[in-house]
Amino acid sequence: MDPTSRQKAAGPSFLDLFTPKLVTVLREGYHLPQFKADAIAGLTVAIVALPLSMAIAIASGVGPERGLFTAIVGGFLVSLLGGSRFQIGGPAGAFIVLVAATVDRHGVDGLILATMMSGLMMVAMGHLRLGTYIKFIPYPVTVGFTAGIAVIIFASQLHDLFGLTLSEKEPGDLIPKLMVLAKALPTVNAGAVGIAALTAAAIVGLNRWRPTWPGMLIAVALASCVTVLFGLDVETIGTRFGGIPSMLPEPTLPTLDPATMLAVLPDAMAFTLLGAIESLLSAVVADGMTGRRHRSNCELVAQGVANIGASLFGGICVTGTIARTATNVRAGAHGPVAGMLHAVFLLLFMLLAAPLASYIPLATLAGVLAVVAWNMVERPAFRALLASSRGDAAVLLATFGLVIFRDLTTGIVVGFSLGALLFIGRMAHQVEVEAHTPLVADDVADDANGERKAYDPATATDPDTVIYRISGAFFFGAAATVGSVLDRIADQRRTFILDCSAVPFIDSTAANVIEGAAQKARKAGVRFYIAGASPQVRRMLTTHGVTPPLANFAASVRDVPALFETAAEAR
């Protein structure tokens, strides 16, 4: 076998798994036409990311500048080191709930520390190659938690959408939040409502009639101009935060206090779980749009480094963002340089236009996030899952409800657990056990094409031999059912044959069940044969002690010596 063939047979090497896509693109040849395409795409994405990054940061309970720091530093590192050609990193709406809760419990310093710890965890996950398993999150779980996050994002914007004046601190939980907001309804600011409505209408209208235009940026600029021209009494970035800085801060390490690290560990783990799911889901979306394939573990490492880098500059959680990544693809990006340029353009916007950000009304940014929340809900998928089966509907609704009324981590864990149990139940029901009394010597378990064929009728049967055929994956979910059938080995039988030719896989629980059946057969003086077991199945059985003389193996039912011995006696 030549070296190339050996490498393909062994699978991708370590370098193949962790080589950034930027290196791959540069090796293919990168010239001026590709750079122009990436520059246009990067500028397009930067225009979208500018208002969105500030809006997400404000909704998360921190200043708008931290959203920009995150998009600049984190976005650059994600594209520089990532395993996807088109991934755009930055602050994401999915993190609003978690970030706001962390700030509420531990302050901004605790948030930055949790972000750095999350980055270290993601790097470890990538090197342990755990990114391969993130794709096993059930579809109803992803739809449910995305819809739940959308509801929470929208609820978090009601304060600024209506310009309410609160007499007490706004709670994080949905029901108490709505109760506090309801008490403040008499303080509704008509100007804020009008600006928010204008923003949302402008974004929706431009996306429908001029989809190539930067709808969010135009809407924010229009609403800001209307606010200034008409002198509307609404809160702005300048009145609440005093504007944004015109340069990046110096990188500094967060306080690495053991007690604080232990306190923020649950938050860091939640950031890691959500960041991994969100980033790899975004990369999958980009793959579907372009026909490319991302490197999931390389992407996790890049996301981890990006979170570490963002935390050094006072940023918040970084993840791959589906909307901005899709925008990047639609804008004609060629490779990761587009994402790197998007970060550079954001930095230039901040350096040159920081004073103008003071005039942006908070109601405008709330309108932007309200549209984002509406677009996050996958309504056709939600309806389809509700109609598909009771199991999928239960997983969807459990995830959706827990995300809204409990927390995001609980929703994902419970939804995943329910989905796994549902899958196990379905697989267990696919396992079949059939008992047969065969023809003495002419019975065949399979035809030449490998298709299952029923055993022949008992016209010239051997009453002392019985065959049990197992069909399907034999694992712990079906062990109890199959075990109860195998326990029926009758003492009067001389030969028991277990046909495993239709068993693609068994686990240790199933192997233990077969070992128990073989032990019972030996005590009863019954000869126990296993026919048609694949090498993988046979290896698992022998590991658990299913070996001669306890049980003998045969290539097929026809090859079981006892059948031919019985045939000779009959003749």
N, C-alpha and C positions, 0 to 999 in steps of 0.2 A: 504493500500500500504506500503510495507516495505521501510526502509530508502534508500537502494540502488536503488530501482525502482524510488522513489521520486527524487533522485539526477539525475538519467538518464533523467527523464522527464523534470527536470528544466534546463538541460544542464550542461556543465562543470562549476565547481566552479572557483572562482578567483584564488585560489592556483593552480588548474589544468592548467589554462591559462598561468600562469606566473612562473611555476616551471621550472628551467633550465633542459635541457635534460641530463646534467651531473648527476643531482640528480636521475633522472629516471634510467639511466644506472647503477649507483652505487647500487640503490635499487634492481635491477634485479640480482645483483651478478657480481662482477668484479674481475677476477683472472688473474694469470700469462699468460695464452694463449691469453686472450683479450689484456693485456698490450703489449705483443710482437707484435700482429697484429697492434696495434695503434702506436707502436714505429717505425715499418717499414714504415707504411703509413706516419707518421709525418716526417720521414727523407726524404722520396721520395718527399713530397710536399715542404719541406724546400729547397731542391736542385732546384726545379722549381722556387720557390719564390725568391731565392737569386738574380739572375740577373734581374728578372722581376721587383722586387720592386725598384731596383736602376734605371732601364730604365724608369719606369713610373714617378719616382720623377724628373729625369732630364728633361724628356719631359714636365713636369708640370711647369718647370721654377724654381725649387729648387734644392738643393744639393742631391746627391744620398743617403747620410746618413739619410735624412728625410724619404725616402722610407723604409729603414730598420727599423727605429724607429717605423714607422706606422705598419709594418708587425709584429714586435715583440710584442709591447704593445697592439695594436688593435687586432691582431690575437689571442693573449692569452685571452683577455677579451671576444671576440666574442664566443670562444669555451667554456669558463668557465661559461658564463651566458646565452648563446643563447638557442633558442627554436628548433634548428636543431641538429641532431646527427653529421652531417658531414660537416657543413658549415665551410669554411676557410675564415677568414677575412683578409683584408690588403688593400693596395692601388690598385686601379682598373683603367684600361685604359679608362673606360667611364668618369672618372673625369678629365682627362688631360686637356680638353678644359676649363672646369669651373675653375679648380685650377689655370691654367696659366692666365686666364683673371682676377681672383681675385688678384693674385700676381702683375699683371701689374697695377691694379687700386689702391691697398691698401698696397702692399708690403707683405713680409713674416709675419710680425706681424699681419697684418689685416687678412691674411689667417688663421693663428692659432686661432685668435679670432672667425672668422666665423666658423671654425671647431668645436670649443667648443659650440658655440650657436646652431649649427646644432645638436650636440649631445643632448643638452637639449631638443630641439624640438622633436627629435626622441623618447626620453624617454616619453615625454608628449603624443606623438601619440600612443605609445604602451599602456600606461595606459588608454587612451581614447578609446582603442580597434579599432583604425582606420586601423590597419594592415589588418583587415578582408576585407576592401574595395579596397585595392591595387590590388587585383586580378581582379578587373573589368576593368583594363586598356586593351583596345582592342588589339588583337594580331597584326593587321597591324601597330599599333603604336609602339609596342616593336620591331618589325622587322625593321621598318623604322628608329627609332632613333638609334638602334644598328648599322645599316648599315651606317647611317650618321656619327656617332662617329668614325667608322672605317675609313671613308674617311678623316676625320679631323686628326685623329692620324697619318695616313700615310703621309698626307701633312705636318704635323709638324715635320716629321723625314727627309724630303728631304734635309734640311740643312746639317745634319750630314751624311746622306747616301752618299752624293756627296762631302762631305768635303768642302763646299763652304765658301768663305770669303766674308762677306757682308759689304757693305759700309754704310749701314744704319740699324736701328733697324728693326727686322723682325716683320711685323704686325700680329695681331691675326686673322683678317678676311681672308677668303680663297682667294678671288680674289686679294686683295692687296698683300697678302703673295706670291702668285704665280708670280705676276709682279716683286716683289723685287728679288725673287729667280731666275727668268729668266734673270735679269740684271747681276746676279753674275755667270751665267753659264761659262764664260771664266775662272773662278777660280777653276774649278772642280779638285779635288785631286784624281788621279788615284788609289793611295794606299787605300784611304778611300772607293772608289767604290769597289775595289777588296775585301777588308776585309768585307764589308757589304754583298757582294754577297756570299762570302765563308760562312759567318755566316748563312745566310738564306738557302743556299743549304745544309749545314750540318744539320740544324734543320729539314728541310723537309725530307731529306734522312734518318736520324735516326728515325724520326717518322714513316716512311713507312716501313723500313726494320728491325729496332730494336726498336719497340714501347715501350718496357719496359725500355729502357735506358734513362737517363736524358738528352735528346737531347739539351735543351737550355744551360745547364751548360757545356756540352762537347763542344758545338759550341763556347761559349764564351771563354773557356780555350784554344781551338785550335786557334782561331783568335788572342788571346792575345799572345800566343807563336809565331805565325807567325810574328806578329808585332815586337816583341823583337828580334827574330832571324835574320830577314831581315832588321832591323833598319828602318822600314817604318816611314816616316814623317807624322804621323797622330795624331790628338788630342786624348788624353786619359783622364781618370778621374783624374789622377795625374796632368796633365798639366792645366786642366781647374779648378778643385776643390781642388787640393792639397791632394787628397786621402780622406779617410773616417776615423772617429774616431774608436778607438778599444773598446769603452764602451758606455753605455747609459748615456745621460746627467742627471743632477739632475732635478727633476720635478719642474716647475715654472708656476705660473699663468700668462696668457697673460694680457696685460694692459686693464683693464675694464673701458675704457673711454666712457661715454654715446654718445658722438658725433661719435666716431669710430664705436661703436656698431650699431648705427642707419645707418651709411654708409655701413656697411657690411651685414646688415640684408637681403637685396635681395639675396646676394650670399649664406648666410646661409640657406635661404629658398630653393634655388636651390639645394644645397648640400643635404638637407633633402629629397626633393622630389625624386631626382635621387637615393640617397642612399637607400631609402625605396623600390623603384621599383627594383633596382638592387639586393638588398639583398634577398628580398622575391622571386624574379624570380630565383635566384640561389638556394634557399631552395626548391622551387618547382621542379627544375631540379634534385636535390638530392633525393627528394621523388620519382620522376619517375624512378630513377635508382635503388632504394632500396626497394620500396614498403612501406616506412615509411611515417609518417605525421609530419610535423613541427608545432610549435606553433608560429603563425605569430606575435602576439602582444608581446610575450616574446622575439622573435627575434629582434623586433624593439627596445625594451628596451635595449637589449644587444648591439645592434649596436650603440645606443645613448651613453651608458656608454663607449664603446670602442672609440668613437670619442672624448669624454671628456678626457679619459685617454691618447690617442695619442697626443692631443693638449698640455697636461701638459708636455710631453717629446719633444715637437717641431715637432711632426709628422703632416701629412696631413690627408685628409679624409679617413675614413675606411668604407669599405662595404664588403658584401659577394661577393666573386669572383667565377664566374661560372667555369672557366678553372681549378683553383686550387681545388675547391670543387669536381669537377668531377674526378680529379687526385686522390684526397683523397679516393673517393669511389672505384675507380678502383684498388687502392693499397691495398685494403682489410681492411680499417679502421673499427673499431668496434663501436666507439663512439667519444664524444668530446675530450677525452684525446689525440687523434691523432692531433687535431688542436692545443692543448696546447703544445704538444711536438714539433710540427712544429715551434712554436715561440721560444721554448727553443733552438732547433737546430740552428735557425737563429742567436740567440744571441751568441751561441758558435762559429759559423762561423765568426761573426763580431769580437769577442774577439781574435780569433786565426789567422784569415787570412786577417785582415784589410789591412796590407801593400800590399798584392798582388792585391787588387782592384785598386791600382794606375795605373797598367799596362793595364787595360781593355780599349780598344779603344772605343770612343763614336760611331764610325761607327758600331761597333759590337752590341752595345745596340740598335742602330737605326735599325739594321737588325732584331734583336729580335722583336721589336715592329712592324716592317713591316709585319712579319709573323703573329703576334697576330692580327693585323688589318685585314689581309686577312682571318684569321679563324673566325673573329667576324661576317663577312658578311654571313648571312644565305641565300646563293644563291638559293637553291631549294625552300625555303619558299618565297623568294622575287618573283621568277618566278611564283609560284603557286598563290600568291595573285594578281599579275598583270593579270592573266588569269581567276581568279575566278569570279569577278564582277566589274562593273565600280565603285561602291561605295567603296569597299575594296581597289581597285587600287588608288582611289582618296585620301583616308586616308593615305595609304602607301607613295605615292609620295609627298603629302603635308608635312607629318612628315619628310621624308627624305630630301626634299629640304629646309625646314625651319631650320632643325638642321645644315645643311651645310652652308647655306647662311645667316641665322639670328642668332639663338642661340638655345641651347638645350631646355631650359624651354619653349620658344615659340613653338617649334616643338611639345613637348609633350602636351601642353595645347590645341593647335589648332587641333592636331591629335585626342586627346581625345574628343574634342567638336564635330568634324566632325563625329567621330565614334558614339557618342551618338545621334546626329541628324539622322544619317543613321539608327540606331536601332529604334529610335522613328518612323521614316517614315515607316519602314518595319512593325513594330507592329501596327501602325495605319491602314495600309492597310489590316491587318488580321481581323479587326473588321467588322462584317457584321450585317446589320439590315434588317430583313425580315418582311413584313406585311402579315397577314393572316386573312381571315374571317372564323371562325371555325364552325365545327358542333356544334349543340346546346349543347349536353351534353356528347358526346362520344369521344371528341378529347383528346389526350394525348401528352404532349410535349416530353416525353422521354420514351423509352422502359425499360424493367426490368433490362437490362444490362447497363443502363446509356448512351447508344448511341443515337445520335440525330436521330429523325424520323420526316419526313415531316408531316405537318398537313394534315388532310384529305381534299379531294376535296370539294368544296362548293356545295354539293348536297342538304343538308337540313340546310341551313345556317341561321345565325342570322344576319340580315343586320344592326342591331343597335350595334353590338359588333365587335371590331377590336383588333387583337393581333399583337404586334410588338415584335419580338424575336431578342435579341442582342446576338451575339456569339463572344467571345474573350475578352481580357482584355480591359476594358473601362476606358481610362485615357485621360489626356489632349490632347494627340496627335490625338485622334479620336473624341474629344468632338465636334468640329465644324461640322464634317460630321454627327454624330449621332444626334446632336442637330437640324440640318436642317431637318432631317427626322421626328423627334418627333414633330416639329412645325406644321406638317401636320394634327394634330388632327382636325377632322371635327366636326363642331358644331352639325350636325345632328346625330352623334353617341351618344348612351346613355351610352356605357361602353367602356373603353379603358384599355387594359391589356398589361402590359410590362413584357414579359417573360425574366427573368434574370437567368434562370437555367444554361445557358452556359457561364455565366460571372464569371470568377475566381477572379477578382479583379477590384475595381474601386477606383479612387482617388477623391480628393475634387472637382476638376473641373467637373468630370463626375457627382458627386452627385449634384452639383449646376445645371447642365443641366437638370437632372431629376426633381429637385425641381421646376425649371422654367416651365417644361412641365406640372407638376401636378397643378401648379398655373393657367396656361392657361386653363386646363381642368375644374377646379373648376369654373372659370369665365364663361365658356361655358355650365355649368351644366352637364358635363360629369363625370361619376364615374371612378375613376382612381385606378387601382389595379397593384400591383407588385407581380409577381408570381415566385417562385423557387429561391428567393435570398438566398445565403448562409449567415451564421451568420456574417461573416466579412463584406459582402456587405451590409447587413441590418443595421449593426452597423454604418457604414459610412453614410448611407442614413438618419438614425434617428438623427445622430449628426448634419446633415445639414437641419433638420426640415421636412424631408419627413416622416411624422407620420399621423395617423388618426386624424381628418377626411380628411386631405388633400389627403392622399393616404392610401389604405388598403393593407395589406400583405396577401398572400396566399402561402401555401406550394408548390402548382403546379397550372397549368392552370385549371386542373380538379376541384380543390378545390375553385375556384372563385365562390362565391355564386350567382353572377349575371347570370352566365351561366345556373344554375339550375332553377333560377327564370324564366328565359326566356323560358326554356324547358317546365316548368309547364304551362306557359301562352300559348305556342304553342299547347300543348295537349288539 
